[in-house]
Amino acid sequence: MEPFKGNTYYTFVSGCPLDGQYSIANSASKVCYNWHVLPEDHTPNDQRGNMLFFNGGYHKGEFYKQSVTGLCPDNFNELSLWLLNLSQPYMPPPEITIEIKTLDGVLIKSFDTGKIISTTTPTWHQFSTTFFAPSNSITIRLLTNVAGGRGNDFALDDIKLKQCVADVKVPDVFTPNNDGVNDVLYIHHQRLSSPNFKVYDRWGSLVFITEDLNNNWDGQYKGSPAEDGVYLYKLEYEDCLFNKQTKVSRAGRILLVR
């Protein structure tokens, strides 16, 4: 088995890794330091899938680094991975910090796993976070917060990075009667790229338009209260689908009731 494509200060071996070494295999047995028996990796329904085994080194710090390109800039993403404590309960547990940085080293997001306590049976734990990517490239760093030599042995699998599809919700009714409740048409959204929101009356006349979704419609038209009734809206914005900026268009109805 060849070493994986990410970068690590650990040394690759094909058998049981010593302190500061790693290996790649599709199963684990008690032959390696009385580790948990793993008949397969975490990935469901794969055929002889592999996972990474790390035997904690004598020093804390970075043990894995991977650069990722092809992201859509100015969009939200989710990073997730699965970890398993290989050691028996009496051994010091691993504790990992995950960092997401720009290629020039600026920290975007950091979070800790806490102590991954060993269990009597092998148990995978998922850790994930969302982050805002300012450019199309990032670096992912994994750091161990525990010195090895005894314990701090773990398996790593299924590192995934996915684009978060824009979460946009346009209410179907609002009541601009100045009672302090639901008085404006508020569009629930994450940060959107190039939005354009239009509202039309039943005859097709444009009654409201904005390119700033924090600019909410207050139910006024030409300085006077708009009539009660059904209005049509059209919302256009850019979303990142399949790593490409794509124009999205949505339409629907809004009921104005005073």
N, C-alpha and C positions, 0 to 999 in steps of 0.2 A: 504494500500500500504506500502510495506517494504522500508526502506532506501536503497539507491543505494550502490554499492560495493566499490566505491572510498572512500578516506578519506577526511573529512572536519571538520573544527572547528565549523561550523554552527550546529544548533540543528534541527533534523528532527521533523516535525509536519504533521499531516494528513489533516489539514485545511489550512486556510490562514496564511502564515508565518509572524511572527513579525520580527522586526529588529534583524539580526543575526540568522535567522532561514531559513530553506528551506523546500520545499515540492515537491512531485512528482505527476503529474496529466496529463491527456490527453487533458485538456482544461482549459481555464481561463475565468472568468467573472468579471464584475465590482463590484461584491460583495466584492472582495479583493481590498480595497483601491482605487477604481476607476481606476483599471488597464485596459489595453486594453482587449477587448474581443477576445479570441483565441478559435475558435471552434475545433481546432486540433493542433497537433504538427507540426514540420517542415517536418518530413520524409514523402515523397510522397508515396501514395498507400499503407500505412500500415493500419492495423485495430486497432483502439483505442490505438495508440502508445503514449508513455509517454514522458514527458520532465521534466527538472529540473527548479524549480522556486526559485530564491534567493532574499530575502529581505535584502539589504545591512546592515551590522552591523555598529556599531559606530566606529570601528577601521579599518584602511587600512590593507592590507596584504593578506596572503594566505586564499582561501576559498575552494579550491579543489586540491587534489593530487591523482595521480594514477600511480602505477608502472606497467610497461609493459615488458614482457619477450617474448622470442621466435623470436626476430629479427635476421636477418642475419648480423653479424658484418662486418664492413668495407663496408657498402652500404648506398646509399641515400634513404631517406624515406620522405613521406609527411604527415604532421599533419594538419588536418582541423577541424573546428567546426563552429557552427552557434549560434549567439547570437541575442536577441531581447530586446529592451528597453521596459519594461512594463509600465513605468510611462507616465503621460501626459506631454506635452511640457514645462510646467512651473517648472518641477522638475529637480534637478541636474541629468545629465545623467551618466550612468556607464562608466568606463574606465578601461580596463582589460590588464594586462601583462601576456603573456604566456611564461613559461620557460620550457626548455627541459634539463634535467641533467642526468649525470650518477648516478648509485645507490649510489656512495660515495660522491655525491654532486658537482661534477665538471660541470660547465655550458657548454652545447653544443650549445644552441641557445636560444635567447630571442627576443620577439617582442611585440609591443603594438598595441592595437586596436584603440587607440585614443578615443575621446569622441563619444559614440554611441548615436547620437542625436535622440530624440523622434520624431515621426511623427504622423500625424493626424489619420493614419490607421496603424495597426501593420505591421512592416517590419522586416523580418529576414535579417541578415548580415552574410556573410561567411568570415572567417579569416583563412588563411593557410600559411604554410611555409615549405620549404624543409630543411633537415638537414642530416648530415653525422653521422651515428651511429658507434661509435668505438667498441661497444660490442653488445651482444644480449639482453641487458636489459637497460631500461631507466626509468626515473621518469618524469611525466608531472605535472607541477604546474601552477595553475591559481591564480592570485593575483588581488585584486581590488585596484585601486589607488585613490578611492574616499570613504570617510567615509559616512556611511549611516545615518539613523535617519530621513532623508527626501530625497526621491528619491533613486537613485542607486539601482533600482529594475529591475531584468532582468531574461529572460528565456534562458536556455542552452540546446542544442540538437545536436545530430549527431556528436559526437566526433569520428573522423575516423583517423586511422593510416594505411598507405599503403606503400608497397615497390615500389620504383621507378625502373622500368625496364630500363636496361642500354640503353642509347641513343648513337648508333654507326652509323656513316655514312662513307662509303668508296666511294670516287669519282669514276666515271666511265671513266674519261679522265684526263690526265695531260700532260704538255708540257715542258719537261726539256731542254729548249734551252737557258738558262742563260739570259733571258730577265728580270728576277726579278718577273715574274708573273707566278704562278702555276708551278714552276720549280721542286717541289718535290711532292711526293704522300703523302698528309697529311690526316690522318684518324681523323675525328672529333669524339670525344668521351668524356664521363665523365670518372672518374677513374674506370678502369676495373681490375678485379682480374685474375691473371695468363694468360695474353694474349699471343698468339703465332700467328704471321702473316707471311705467305709465299706467294711468287709470282713465278709462273711458266711460261715459254714460251710456244709457241704452240706445241712444241714437248715433253712437260712434264719435261723439265729440270728446276731445282730449280735455280732461278736467284737472289732471295733476301729472307732473313729470319731475323726476329727480335722478341724479347720478350719485347721490349720497344717501345710502340707506339709513343713515341716522337722521335724515330730514324726513320726518313722518308727516303723512297727510292728516290734517286736522278736520277734514270734512268741509272745508271752505272751497268755493269756486267763484273767482272774480270778486273776492271780498265779501261774499254772502254765503250763508249756509247752503250746502248742496241739498237737493231733495232726497228724502228717504227713498230707498229702493235698491235694486241690484245694479252693481257696476262691474265692468270687466277690467281685468288687469293683464299686463304683459311684462314679464321680468326677464331681462337678458343679462348674462354675465359670462365670464370666461372661467372654465374649470380645467383642471389638469387630469386628463384621462389618457391612460396608456402612455404616460410620459410626454404628452403633447397638449399644448394649450388648445382647448376646444370651446367654441361658442355654444352656450346652452341657452335655450329659450323656453320659458314656462308661461302658461296662461291659465286664468281661472276667473271665478266670480267672487265678489265681495258684497255683502249685504250691509247697507248703511241704515241704522235705526237710531232715532233720537229718543 
